[in-house]
Amino acid sequence: MAISYIPQPKITCQDFINILDRSTLGLRRPLADVEAMELMFQHGNVYVGAYDGVKLVGLARVMTDFVFTSYLSDLAIDEAYQHQGIGKQLIKEVKHFIPRAKIILLAAPAAEQYYPKIGMQNHAHCYVLDQVDELK
């Protein structure tokens, strides 16, 4: 069956947790912390789902201003569906939904080689701050 892509799908927080759990991202997200997951889910403002029939097999979660910047915070593909071009197509669908905004992301360790392979550019000027007391 062909994969279909749906912007702003009707999904629940549990759907979000389930697709993260079936992808490699589940290892780096607080899936057992339902309150945190609910906040993460609520504050994404663009979602694009990939479906095999009615089964959610991929999800892109984005926070964006729709004009300048969009942060692709999750690109989760069910491990059984990886290496079929679903992630690349989800990124394309996000870009079609928010054509003016630049897509920015932090690559998961397992995906560091994936993004350059599909044509995304590495940017050396990214900085990360986890805790306020890390500031000098």
N, CA, C and O atoms as CSV, one atom per row, in Angstrom:
chain,resi,resn,atom,element,x,y,z
A,1,MET,N,N,0.840,-1.183,0.000
A,1,MET,CA,C,0.000,0.000,0.000
A,1,MET,C,C,0.886,1.249,0.000
A,1,MET,O,O,1.937,1.269,0.641
A,2,ALA,N,N,0.468,2.266,-0.706
A,2,ALA,CA,C,1.214,3.519,-0.782
A,2,ALA,C,C,1.064,4.302,0.517
A,2,ALA,O,O,0.024,4.249,1.174
A,3,ILE,N,N,2.107,5.020,0.871
A,3,ILE,CA,C,2.094,5.865,2.065
A,3,ILE,C,C,1.429,7.188,1.706
A,3,ILE,O,O,1.754,7.791,0.684
A,4,SER,N,N,0.504,7.637,2.542
A,4,SER,CA,C,-0.139,8.935,2.336
A,4,SER,C,C,0.351,9.897,3.424
A,4,SER,O,O,0.702,9.485,4.529
A,5,TYR,N,N,0.364,11.178,3.081
A,5,TYR,CA,C,0.883,12.211,3.970
A,5,TYR,C,C,-0.226,13.211,4.263
A,5,TYR,O,O,-0.875,13.725,3.351
A,6,ILE,N,N,-0.434,13.480,5.544
A,6,ILE,CA,C,-1.539,14.340,5.956
A,6,ILE,C,C,-1.002,15.440,6.873
A,6,ILE,O,O,-0.501,15.157,7.961
A,7,PRO,N,N,-1.110,16.715,6.421
A,7,PRO,CA,C,-0.740,17.812,7.312
A,7,PRO,C,C,-1.811,18.007,8.379
A,7,PRO,O,O,-3.004,17.848,8.119
A,8,GLN,N,N,-1.372,18.347,9.562
A,8,GLN,CA,C,-2.252,18.595,10.698
A,8,GLN,C,C,-3.239,17.440,10.922
A,8,GLN,O,O,-4.446,17.671,10.993
A,9,PRO,N,N,-2.742,16.211,11.032
A,9,PRO,CA,C,-3.641,15.070,11.231
A,9,PRO,C,C,-4.309,15.124,12.603
A,9,PRO,O,O,-3.805,15.764,13.526
A,10,LYS,N,N,-5.422,14.460,12.721
A,10,LYS,CA,C,-6.133,14.359,13.997
A,10,LYS,C,C,-5.480,13.241,14.797
A,10,LYS,O,O,-5.851,12.074,14.672
A,11,ILE,N,N,-4.501,13.611,15.622
A,11,ILE,CA,C,-3.821,12.624,16.447
A,11,ILE,C,C,-3.920,13.039,17.909
A,11,ILE,O,O,-4.209,14.192,18.227
A,12,THR,N,N,-3.676,12.087,18.780
A,12,THR,CA,C,-3.687,12.331,20.216
A,12,THR,C,C,-2.260,12.310,20.741
A,12,THR,O,O,-1.326,11.943,20.028
A,13,CYS,N,N,-2.108,12.701,21.977
A,13,CYS,CA,C,-0.794,12.617,22.613
A,13,CYS,C,C,-0.339,11.157,22.660
A,13,CYS,O,O,0.848,10.874,22.496
A,14,GLN,N,N,-1.266,10.236,22.882
A,14,GLN,CA,C,-0.895,8.819,22.905
A,14,GLN,C,C,-0.404,8.357,21.534
A,14,GLN,O,O,0.519,7.547,21.460
A,15,ASP,N,N,-1.002,8.855,20.446
A,15,ASP,CA,C,-0.502,8.549,19.096
A,15,ASP,C,C,0.933,9.051,18.939
A,15,ASP,O,O,1.785,8.363,18.375
A,16,PHE,N,N,1.185,10.255,19.444
A,16,PHE,CA,C,2.510,10.862,19.405
A,16,PHE,C,C,3.515,9.986,20.163
A,16,PHE,O,O,4.597,9.691,19.654
A,17,ILE,N,N,3.154,9.579,21.367
A,17,ILE,CA,C,4.018,8.716,22.174
A,17,ILE,C,C,4.271,7.394,21.458
A,17,ILE,O,O,5.401,6.906,21.427
A,18,ASN,N,N,3.220,6.815,20.884
A,18,ASN,CA,C,3.357,5.517,20.217
A,18,ASN,C,C,4.314,5.570,19.030
A,18,ASN,O,O,5.132,4.664,18.864
A,19,ILE,N,N,4.230,6.613,18.202
A,19,ILE,CA,C,5.124,6.667,17.036
A,19,ILE,C,C,6.558,6.942,17.487
A,19,ILE,O,O,7.498,6.416,16.890
A,20,LEU,N,N,6.741,7.749,18.518
A,20,LEU,CA,C,8.091,7.950,19.041
A,20,LEU,C,C,8.662,6.634,19.572
A,20,LEU,O,O,9.837,6.331,19.368
A,21,ASP,N,N,7.826,5.867,20.247
A,21,ASP,CA,C,8.255,4.592,20.813
A,21,ASP,C,C,8.618,3.581,19.724
A,21,ASP,O,O,9.504,2.749,19.920
A,22,ARG,N,N,7.942,3.652,18.589
A,22,ARG,CA,C,8.222,2.719,17.488
A,22,ARG,C,C,9.365,3.202,16.596
A,22,ARG,O,O,9.734,2.532,15.632
A,23,SER,N,N,9.920,4.364,16.921
A,23,SER,CA,C,11.056,4.905,16.180
A,23,SER,C,C,12.272,4.925,17.103
A,23,SER,O,O,12.167,4.581,18.280
A,24,THR,N,N,13.397,5.316,16.582
A,24,THR,CA,C,14.597,5.416,17.417
A,24,THR,C,C,14.534,6.621,18.354
A,24,THR,O,O,15.324,6.694,19.295
A,25,LEU,N,N,13.625,7.564,18.131
A,25,LEU,CA,C,13.513,8.728,19.009
A,25,LEU,C,C,12.981,8.379,20.386
A,25,LEU,O,O,13.217,9.116,21.344
A,26,GLY,N,N,12.277,7.282,20.500
A,26,GLY,CA,C,11.724,6.883,21.787
A,26,GLY,C,C,12.781,6.714,22.860
A,26,GLY,O,O,12.485,6.835,24.049
A,27,LEU,N,N,14.006,6.437,22.454
A,27,LEU,CA,C,15.099,6.271,23.412
A,27,LEU,C,C,15.547,7.591,24.018
A,27,LEU,O,O,16.164,7.605,25.083
A,28,ARG,N,N,15.240,8.715,23.343
A,28,ARG,CA,C,15.704,10.018,23.796
A,28,ARG,C,C,14.566,10.972,24.167
A,28,ARG,O,O,14.784,12.178,24.275
A,29,ARG,N,N,13.389,10.458,24.356
A,29,ARG,CA,C,12.261,11.292,24.762
A,29,ARG,C,C,11.694,10.731,26.063
A,29,ARG,O,O,11.768,9.524,26.297
A,30,PRO,N,N,11.126,11.596,26.917
A,30,PRO,CA,C,10.615,11.143,28.226
A,30,PRO,C,C,9.229,10.486,28.098
A,30,PRO,O,O,8.249,10.997,28.639
A,31,LEU,N,N,9.153,9.378,27.396
A,31,LEU,CA,C,7.868,8.747,27.083
A,31,LEU,C,C,7.045,8.389,28.312
A,31,LEU,O,O,5.816,8.439,28.256
A,32,ALA,N,N,7.679,8.032,29.408
A,32,ALA,CA,C,6.951,7.639,30.621
A,32,ALA,C,C,6.421,8.847,31.396
A,32,ALA,O,O,5.558,8.691,32.260
A,33,ASP,N,N,6.919,10.036,31.103
A,33,ASP,CA,C,6.479,11.261,31.767
A,33,ASP,C,C,5.333,11.846,30.950
A,33,ASP,O,O,5.541,12.663,30.053
A,34,VAL,N,N,4.126,11.413,31.280
A,34,VAL,CA,C,2.946,11.783,30.482
A,34,VAL,C,C,2.726,13.291,30.463
A,34,VAL,O,O,2.328,13.844,29.438
A,35,GLU,N,N,2.981,13.960,31.582
A,35,GLU,CA,C,2.808,15.419,31.628
A,35,GLU,C,C,3.769,16.110,30.660
A,35,GLU,O,O,3.369,17.011,29.923
A,36,ALA,N,N,5.027,15.690,30.661
A,36,ALA,CA,C,6.004,16.278,29.742
A,36,ALA,C,C,5.619,15.994,28.295
A,36,ALA,O,O,5.709,16.875,27.440
A,37,MET,N,N,5.198,14.784,28.026
A,37,MET,CA,C,4.817,14.428,26.657
A,37,MET,C,C,3.606,15.231,26.200
A,37,MET,O,O,3.536,15.649,25.044
A,38,GLU,N,N,2.662,15.444,27.095
A,38,GLU,CA,C,1.476,16.242,26.760
A,38,GLU,C,C,1.876,17.680,26.433
A,38,GLU,O,O,1.351,18.266,25.487
A,39,LEU,N,N,2.797,18.250,27.203
A,39,LEU,CA,C,3.277,19.606,26.912
A,39,LEU,C,C,4.000,19.656,25.568
A,39,LEU,O,O,3.787,20.576,24.778
A,40,MET,N,N,4.854,18.667,25.312
A,40,MET,CA,C,5.545,18.612,24.024
A,40,MET,C,C,4.535,18.548,22.889
A,40,MET,O,O,4.658,19.265,21.896
A,41,PHE,N,N,3.547,17.695,23.039
A,41,PHE,CA,C,2.528,17.506,22.013
A,41,PHE,C,C,1.727,18.794,21.778
A,41,PHE,O,O,1.492,19.191,20.636
A,42,GLN,N,N,1.319,19.431,22.864
A,42,GLN,CA,C,0.495,20.644,22.753
A,42,GLN,C,C,1.230,21.808,22.103
A,42,GLN,O,O,0.609,22.636,21.437
A,43,HIS,N,N,2.540,21.880,22.286
A,43,HIS,CA,C,3.272,23.053,21.821
A,43,HIS,C,C,3.927,22.896,20.454
A,43,HIS,O,O,4.560,23.830,19.963
A,44,GLY,N,N,3.785,21.745,19.843
A,44,GLY,CA,C,4.143,21.660,18.436
A,44,GLY,C,C,3.027,22.357,17.666
A,44,GLY,O,O,1.855,22.132,17.970
A,45,ASN,N,N,3.342,23.184,16.691
A,45,ASN,CA,C,2.242,23.856,15.986
A,45,ASN,C,C,2.066,23.407,14.544
A,45,ASN,O,O,1.132,23.849,13.874
A,46,VAL,N,N,2.937,22.546,14.055
A,46,VAL,CA,C,2.735,21.912,12.754
A,46,VAL,C,C,3.076,20.432,12.898
A,46,VAL,O,O,4.143,20.068,13.392
A,47,TYR,N,N,2.166,19.607,12.463
A,47,TYR,CA,C,2.383,18.170,12.425
A,47,TYR,C,C,2.090,17.683,11.016
A,47,TYR,O,O,1.156,18.161,10.373
A,48,VAL,N,N,2.880,16.739,10.538
A,48,VAL,CA,C,2.580,16.045,9.283
A,48,VAL,C,C,2.724,14.557,9.584
A,48,VAL,O,O,3.752,14.111,10.092
A,49,GLY,N,N,1.687,13.802,9.264
A,49,GLY,CA,C,1.707,12.372,9.512
A,49,GLY,C,C,1.873,11.587,8.231
A,49,GLY,O,O,1.405,11.995,7.168
A,50,ALA,N,N,2.546,10.454,8.346
A,50,ALA,CA,C,2.676,9.501,7.237
A,50,ALA,C,C,1.871,8.269,7.629
A,50,ALA,O,O,2.027,7.733,8.726
A,51,TYR,N,N,1.011,7.829,6.717
A,51,TYR,CA,C,0.090,6.732,7.021
A,51,TYR,C,C,0.199,5.606,6.009
A,51,TYR,O,O,0.291,5.830,4.802
A,52,ASP,N,N,0.187,4.397,6.533
A,52,ASP,CA,C,0.024,3.189,5.725
A,52,ASP,C,C,-1.405,2.747,5.999
A,52,ASP,O,O,-1.677,2.081,6.998
A,53,GLY,N,N,-2.313,3.120,5.110
A,53,GLY,CA,C,-3.742,2.931,5.388
A,53,GLY,C,C,-4.133,3.868,6.511
A,53,GLY,O,O,-4.022,5.086,6.374
A,54,VAL,N,N,-4.595,3.304,7.636
A,54,VAL,CA,C,-4.956,4.131,8.792
A,54,VAL,C,C,-3.877,4.120,9.865
A,54,VAL,O,O,-4.018,4.788,10.889
A,55,LYS,N,N,-2.794,3.365,9.643
A,55,LYS,CA,C,-1.725,3.252,10.634
A,55,LYS,C,C,-0.730,4.395,10.489
A,55,LYS,O,O,-0.173,4.607,9.412
A,56,LEU,N,N,-0.507,5.137,11.583
A,56,LEU,CA,C,0.495,6.195,11.611
A,56,LEU,C,C,1.879,5.544,11.638
A,56,LEU,O,O,2.225,4.850,12.594
A,57,VAL,N,N,2.666,5.771,10.588
A,57,VAL,CA,C,3.988,5.142,10.479
A,57,VAL,C,C,5.121,6.163,10.509
A,57,VAL,O,O,6.293,5.788,10.551
A,58,GLY,N,N,4.782,7.443,10.487
A,58,GLY,CA,C,5.785,8.491,10.547
A,58,GLY,C,C,5.151,9.799,10.974
A,58,GLY,O,O,3.971,10.039,10.722
A,59,LEU,N,N,5.942,10.646,11.623
A,59,LEU,CA,C,5.413,11.923,12.080
A,59,LEU,C,C,6.526,12.955,12.127
A,59,LEU,O,O,7.613,12.688,12.638
A,60,ALA,N,N,6.247,14.129,11.593
A,60,ALA,CA,C,7.121,15.291,11.742
A,60,ALA,C,C,6.411,16.263,12.676
A,60,ALA,O,O,5.251,16.612,12.456
A,61,ARG,N,N,7.118,16.700,13.723
A,61,ARG,CA,C,6.576,17.688,14.664
A,61,ARG,C,C,7.447,18.925,14.582
A,61,ARG,O,O,8.670,18.842,14.693
A,62,VAL,N,N,6.806,20.088,14.385
A,62,VAL,CA,C,7.521,21.330,14.113
A,62,VAL,C,C,6.990,22.451,14.997
A,62,VAL,O,O,5.798,22.517,15.298
A,63,MET,N,N,7.898,23.327,15.403
A,63,MET,CA,C,7.535,24.589,16.043
A,63,MET,C,C,8.004,25.688,15.099
A,63,MET,O,O,9.182,25.751,14.748
A,64,THR,N,N,7.075,26.558,14.688
A,64,THR,CA,C,7.414,27.534,13.653
A,64,THR,C,C,6.702,28.860,13.846
A,64,THR,O,O,5.667,28.941,14.508
A,65,ASP,N,N,7.285,29.906,13.248
A,65,ASP,CA,C,6.623,31.205,13.158
A,65,ASP,C,C,6.002,31.393,11.770
A,65,ASP,O,O,5.420,32.442,11.492
A,66,PHE,N,N,6.121,30.386,10.898
A,66,PHE,CA,C,5.551,30.328,9.555
A,66,PHE,C,C,6.195,31.270,8.545
A,66,PHE,O,O,5.812,31.256,7.375
A,67,VAL,N,N,7.160,32.087,8.957
A,67,VAL,CA,C,7.764,33.042,8.044
A,67,VAL,C,C,9.282,32.876,7.964
A,67,VAL,O,O,9.839,32.755,6.873
A,68,PHE,N,N,9.933,32.870,9.094
A,68,PHE,CA,C,11.381,32.886,9.093
A,68,PHE,C,C,12.003,31.551,9.499
A,68,PHE,O,O,12.892,31.038,8.820
A,69,THR,N,N,11.527,30.995,10.611
A,69,THR,CA,C,12.167,29.818,11.178
A,69,THR,C,C,11.166,28.736,11.532
A,69,THR,O,O,10.051,29.010,11.975
A,70,SER,N,N,11.591,27.502,11.326
A,70,SER,CA,C,10.844,26.356,11.837
A,70,SER,C,C,11.841,25.363,12.399
A,70,SER,O,O,12.863,25.067,11.779
A,71,TYR,N,N,11.534,24.856,13.572
A,71,TYR,CA,C,12.388,23.881,14.231
A,71,TYR,C,C,11.716,22.521,14.116
A,71,TYR,O,O,10.656,22.290,14.699
A,72,LEU,N,N,12.330,21.637,13.371
A,72,LEU,CA,C,11.839,20.271,13.214
A,72,LEU,C,C,12.333,19.487,14.418
A,72,LEU,O,O,13.452,18.974,14.431
A,73,SER,N,N,11.479,19.407,15.426
A,73,SER,CA,C,11.903,18.822,16.694
A,73,SER,C,C,11.831,17.301,16.705
A,73,SER,O,O,12.593,16.655,17.425
A,74,ASP,N,N,10.938,16.722,15.927
A,74,ASP,CA,C,10.826,15.265,15.857
A,74,ASP,C,C,10.550,14.833,14.424
A,74,ASP,O,O,9.637,15.335,13.769
A,75,LEU,N,N,11.351,13.901,13.957
A,75,LEU,CA,C,11.095,13.216,12.690
A,75,LEU,C,C,11.139,11.733,13.038
A,75,LEU,O,O,12.198,11.105,13.031
A,76,ALA,N,N,9.984,11.201,13.336
A,76,ALA,CA,C,9.879,9.837,13.855
A,76,ALA,C,C,9.281,8.918,12.801
A,76,ALA,O,O,8.169,9.143,12.324
A,77,ILE,N,N,10.028,7.884,12.446
A,77,ILE,CA,C,9.564,6.891,11.482
A,77,ILE,C,C,9.565,5.532,12.181
A,77,ILE,O,O,10.577,5.118,12.747
A,78,ASP,N,N,8.442,4.855,12.138
A,78,ASP,CA,C,8.343,3.497,12.675
A,78,ASP,C,C,9.524,2.689,12.131
A,78,ASP,O,O,9.761,2.683,10.923
A,79,GLU,N,N,10.264,2.008,13.008
A,79,GLU,CA,C,11.460,1.276,12.566
A,79,GLU,C,C,11.156,0.272,11.460
A,79,GLU,O,O,12.016,0.005,10.620
A,80,ALA,N,N,9.954,-0.286,11.445
A,80,ALA,CA,C,9.576,-1.245,10.395
A,80,ALA,C,C,9.388,-0.578,9.036
A,80,ALA,O,O,9.311,-1.264,8.017
A,81,TYR,N,N,9.312,0.763,9.010
A,81,TYR,CA,C,9.065,1.505,7.772
A,81,TYR,C,C,10.255,2.376,7.363
A,81,TYR,O,O,10.159,3.133,6.397
A,82,GLN,N,N,11.362,2.279,8.079
A,82,GLN,CA,C,12.517,3.113,7.742
A,82,GLN,C,C,13.171,2.641,6.448
A,82,GLN,O,O,12.981,1.503,6.020
A,83,HIS,N,N,13.941,3.531,5.836
A,83,HIS,CA,C,14.681,3.284,4.585
A,83,HIS,C,C,13.743,3.135,3.387
A,83,HIS,O,O,14.035,2.401,2.443
A,84,GLN,N,N,12.610,3.843,3.440
A,84,GLN,CA,C,11.657,3.843,2.326
A,84,GLN,C,C,11.394,5.254,1.805
A,84,GLN,O,O,10.517,5.449,0.963
A,85,GLY,N,N,12.149,6.242,2.302
A,85,GLY,CA,C,11.966,7.615,1.852
A,85,GLY,C,C,10.889,8.380,2.595
A,85,GLY,O,O,10.564,9.504,2.210
A,86,ILE,N,N,10.325,7.808,3.646
A,86,ILE,CA,C,9.238,8.459,4.382
A,86,ILE,C,C,9.736,9.712,5.097
A,86,ILE,O,O,9.055,10.737,5.076
A,87,GLY,N,N,10.901,9.652,5.726
A,87,GLY,CA,C,11.432,10.822,6.423
A,87,GLY,C,C,11.665,11.988,5.482
A,87,GLY,O,O,11.289,13.122,5.779
A,88,LYS,N,N,12.285,11.708,4.349
A,88,LYS,CA,C,12.533,12.757,3.353
A,88,LYS,C,C,11.219,13.352,2.861
A,88,LYS,O,O,11.110,14.568,2.707
A,89,GLN,N,N,10.234,12.514,2.615
A,89,GLN,CA,C,8.945,13.027,2.142
A,89,GLN,C,C,8.239,13.840,3.225
A,89,GLN,O,O,7.587,14.838,2.918
A,90,LEU,N,N,8.360,13.428,4.489
A,90,LEU,CA,C,7.773,14.225,5.569
A,90,LEU,C,C,8.398,15.613,5.614
A,90,LEU,O,O,7.693,16.600,5.824
A,91,ILE,N,N,9.709,15.702,5.421
A,91,ILE,CA,C,10.371,17.008,5.399
A,91,ILE,C,C,9.853,17.838,4.228
A,91,ILE,O,O,9.606,19.034,4.381
A,92,LYS,N,N,9.686,17.219,3.068
A,92,LYS,CA,C,9.126,17.927,1.910
A,92,LYS,C,C,7.723,18.435,2.211
A,92,LYS,O,O,7.385,19.570,1.873
A,93,GLU,N,N,6.912,17.604,2.843
A,93,GLU,CA,C,5.539,17.992,3.164
A,93,GLU,C,C,5.516,19.149,4.161
A,93,GLU,O,O,4.687,20.052,4.043
A,94,VAL,N,N,6.416,19.128,5.135
A,94,VAL,CA,C,6.525,20.244,6.077
A,94,VAL,C,C,6.874,21.512,5.314
A,94,VAL,O,O,6.270,22.561,5.537
A,95,LYS,N,N,7.842,21.419,4.419
A,95,LYS,CA,C,8.277,22.602,3.659
A,95,LYS,C,C,7.150,23.127,2.769
A,95,LYS,O,O,7.011,24.340,2.610
A,96,HIS,N,N,6.348,22.242,2.190
A,96,HIS,CA,C,5.191,22.686,1.399
A,96,HIS,C,C,4.165,23.399,2.285
A,96,HIS,O,O,3.524,24.355,1.849
A,97,PHE,N,N,4.012,22.935,3.523
A,97,PHE,CA,C,3.029,23.516,4.451
A,97,PHE,C,C,3.482,24.886,4.950
A,97,PHE,O,O,2.659,25.775,5.164
A,98,ILE,N,N,4.799,25.054,5.137
A,98,ILE,CA,C,5.354,26.331,5.601
A,98,ILE,C,C,6.487,26.744,4.657
A,98,ILE,O,O,7.657,26.710,5.041
A,99,PRO,N,N,6.146,27.135,3.422
A,99,PRO,CA,C,7.167,27.351,2.393
A,99,PRO,C,C,8.138,28.497,2.671
A,99,PRO,O,O,9.264,28.462,2.173
A,100,ARG,N,N,7.754,29.497,3.436
A,100,ARG,CA,C,8.630,30.650,3.655
A,100,ARG,C,C,9.672,30.406,4.737
A,100,ARG,O,O,10.723,31.047,4.734
A,101,ALA,N,N,9.401,29.498,5.655
A,101,ALA,CA,C,10.273,29.316,6.818
A,101,ALA,C,C,11.395,28.320,6.542
A,101,ALA,O,O,11.193,27.290,5.899
A,102,LYS,N,N,12.568,28.652,7.041
A,102,LYS,CA,C,13.728,27.779,6.977
A,102,LYS,C,C,13.518,26.632,7.967
A,102,LYS,O,O,12.999,26.853,9.061
A,103,ILE,N,N,13.911,25.425,7.601
A,103,ILE,CA,C,13.821,24.275,8.506
A,103,ILE,C,C,15.171,24.087,9.195
A,103,ILE,O,O,16.215,23.987,8.551
A,104,ILE,N,N,15.114,24.041,10.516
A,104,ILE,CA,C,16.292,23.847,11.346
A,104,ILE,C,C,16.044,22.627,12.223
A,104,ILE,O,O,14.920,22.404,12.674
A,105,LEU,N,N,17.081,21.839,12.466
A,105,LEU,CA,C,16.932,20.686,13.356
A,105,LEU,C,C,18.243,20.344,14.012
A,105,LEU,O,O,19.310,20.754,13.554
A,106,LEU,N,N,18.157,19.589,15.092
A,106,LEU,CA,C,19.312,18.981,15.725
A,106,LEU,C,C,19.212,17.491,15.434
A,106,LEU,O,O,18.212,16.858,15.773
A,107,ALA,N,N,20.218,16.937,14.821
A,107,ALA,CA,C,20.174,15.527,14.422
A,107,ALA,C,C,20.398,14.609,15.617
A,107,ALA,O,O,21.286,14.839,16.437
A,108,ALA,N,N,19.583,13.575,15.699
A,108,ALA,CA,C,19.833,12.508,16.667
A,108,ALA,C,C,21.129,11.812,16.251
A,108,ALA,O,O,21.452,11.770,15.064
A,109,PRO,N,N,21.868,11.272,17.205
A,109,PRO,CA,C,23.131,10.610,16.844
A,109,PRO,C,C,22.980,9.571,15.734
A,109,PRO,O,O,23.845,9.464,14.864
A,110,ALA,N,N,21.912,8.823,15.758
A,110,ALA,CA,C,21.710,7.781,14.741
A,110,ALA,C,C,21.395,8.357,13.363
A,110,ALA,O,O,21.463,7.641,12.364
A,111,ALA,N,N,21.051,9.652,13.300
A,111,ALA,CA,C,20.645,10.257,12.030
A,111,ALA,C,C,21.636,11.282,11.495
A,111,ALA,O,O,21.352,11.942,10.495
A,112,GLU,N,N,22.777,11.429,12.127
A,112,GLU,CA,C,23.735,12.455,11.700
A,112,GLU,C,C,24.166,12.302,10.250
A,112,GLU,O,O,24.417,13.306,9.583
A,113,GLN,N,N,24.257,11.103,9.751
A,113,GLN,CA,C,24.658,10.880,8.360
A,113,GLN,C,C,23.474,10.967,7.397
A,113,GLN,O,O,23.667,11.129,6.192
A,114,TYR,N,N,22.265,10.863,7.915
A,114,TYR,CA,C,21.062,10.868,7.076
A,114,TYR,C,C,20.807,12.236,6.444
A,114,TYR,O,O,20.581,12.324,5.237
A,115,TYR,N,N,20.839,13.286,7.233
A,115,TYR,CA,C,20.432,14.600,6.738
A,115,TYR,C,C,21.314,15.132,5.610
A,115,TYR,O,O,20.772,15.660,4.639
A,116,PRO,N,N,22.635,15.024,5.683
A,116,PRO,CA,C,23.435,15.459,4.531
A,116,PRO,C,C,23.155,14.613,3.287
A,116,PRO,O,O,23.212,15.109,2.161
A,117,LYS,N,N,22.856,13.348,3.504
A,117,LYS,CA,C,22.587,12.449,2.374
A,117,LYS,C,C,21.349,12.879,1.592
A,117,LYS,O,O,21.282,12.673,0.380
A,118,ILE,N,N,20.361,13.480,2.277
A,118,ILE,CA,C,19.153,13.906,1.561
A,118,ILE,C,C,19.233,15.358,1.101
A,118,ILE,O,O,18.285,15.877,0.511
A,119,GLY,N,N,20.373,16.019,1.371
A,119,GLY,CA,C,20.573,17.363,0.840
A,119,GLY,C,C,20.492,18.496,1.832
A,119,GLY,O,O,20.572,19.659,1.437
A,120,MET,N,N,20.335,18.197,3.104
A,120,MET,CA,C,20.309,19.269,4.099
A,120,MET,C,C,21.743,19.697,4.399
A,120,MET,O,O,22.666,18.883,4.385
A,121,GLN,N,N,21.909,20.982,4.669
A,121,GLN,CA,C,23.227,21.561,4.907
A,121,GLN,C,C,23.551,21.602,6.396
A,121,GLN,O,O,22.705,21.955,7.217
A,122,ASN,N,N,24.775,21.241,6.728
A,122,ASN,CA,C,25.253,21.345,8.096
A,122,ASN,C,C,25.535,22.815,8.390
A,122,ASN,O,O,26.072,23.525,7.540
A,123,HIS,N,N,25.181,23.269,9.574
A,123,HIS,CA,C,25.403,24.660,9.960
A,123,HIS,C,C,26.269,24.678,11.212
A,123,HIS,O,O,25.874,24.142,12.247
A,124,ALA,N,N,27.427,25.280,11.127
A,124,ALA,CA,C,28.400,25.252,12.215
A,124,ALA,C,C,28.080,26.220,13.351
A,124,ALA,O,O,28.758,26.193,14.378
A,125,HIS,N,N,27.086,27.059,13.201
A,125,HIS,CA,C,26.839,28.108,14.186
A,125,HIS,C,C,25.669,27.809,15.107
A,125,HIS,O,O,24.965,28.729,15.523
A,126,CYS,N,N,25.454,26.570,15.425
A,126,CYS,CA,C,24.375,26.186,16.331
A,126,CYS,C,C,24.941,26.053,17.741
A,126,CYS,O,O,26.048,25.549,17.930
A,127,TYR,N,N,24.180,26.503,18.718
A,127,TYR,CA,C,24.598,26.418,20.110
A,127,TYR,C,C,23.455,25.850,20.939
A,127,TYR,O,O,22.282,26.032,20.610
A,128,VAL,N,N,23.811,25.164,22.013
A,128,VAL,CA,C,22.822,24.509,22.864
A,128,VAL,C,C,23.065,24.913,24.309
A,128,VAL,O,O,24.211,24.990,24.753
A,129,LEU,N,N,21.993,25.168,25.038
A,129,LEU,CA,C,22.050,25.452,26.470
A,129,LEU,C,C,21.005,24.586,27.148
A,129,LEU,O,O,19.815,24.707,26.855
A,130,ASP,N,N,21.435,23.712,28.052
A,130,ASP,CA,C,20.496,22.854,28.783
A,130,ASP,C,C,20.051,23.487,30.089
A,130,ASP,O,O,18.862,23.463,30.408
A,131,GLN,N,N,20.976,24.050,30.848
A,131,GLN,CA,C,20.673,24.607,32.171
A,131,GLN,C,C,21.178,26.057,32.249
A,131,GLN,O,O,22.232,26.387,31.707
A,132,VAL,N,N,20.418,26.902,32.922
A,132,VAL,CA,C,20.793,28.311,33.033
A,132,VAL,C,C,22.137,28.478,33.747
A,132,VAL,O,O,22.880,29.409,33.436
A,133,ASP,N,N,22.464,27.596,34.697
A,133,ASP,CA,C,23.721,27.752,35.425
A,133,ASP,C,C,24.941,27.396,34.573
A,133,ASP,O,O,26.073,27.524,35.039
A,134,GLU,N,N,24.729,26.959,33.354
A,134,GLU,CA,C,25.846,26.732,32.431
A,134,GLU,C,C,26.356,28.039,31.847
A,134,GLU,O,O,27.473,28.090,31.332
A,135,LEU,N,N,25.550,29.103,31.921
A,135,LEU,CA,C,25.997,30.409,31.436
A,135,LEU,C,C,27.046,30.971,32.379
A,135,LEU,O,O,26.945,30.815,33.596
A,136,LYS,N,N,28.046,31.622,31.819
A,136,LYS,CA,C,29.143,32.177,32.629
A,136,LYS,C,C,28.893,33.636,32.926
A,136,LYS,O,O,29.704,34.277,33.594
